[in-house]
């Protein structure tokens, strides 16, 4: 199109990573999976109160990106258990770094534990 500037593809690894997991909810879903929550219902119980439509969207996006995998655990209705792939487990250090930073620099934060 005339007058439309073309954007160069992002090559910065931080920018590209943020394209995949840079929104608030994706990292919280990953945190919950790291803490042993595996079903839609368990993740929905997260204290942040993720809306159901956003949770469904983030689970689909993370699966499309190869960060999580789903496995049916019930047939009727079909329900899935979610787990981190090796690629997703590699984000554990990122989540831990955010935990440490938050505890150090944001008063009143705490670390969530387990289910």
Secondary structure, DSSP 8 states (H G I E B T S, - for coil): -TT---------HHHHHHHHH-SHHHHHHHHHHHTT--BHHHHHTSTT---HHHHHHHHHHHHHTTSEEEEEEETTTTEEEEEE-HHHHTTHHHHHHHHHHHHHHSTT-------
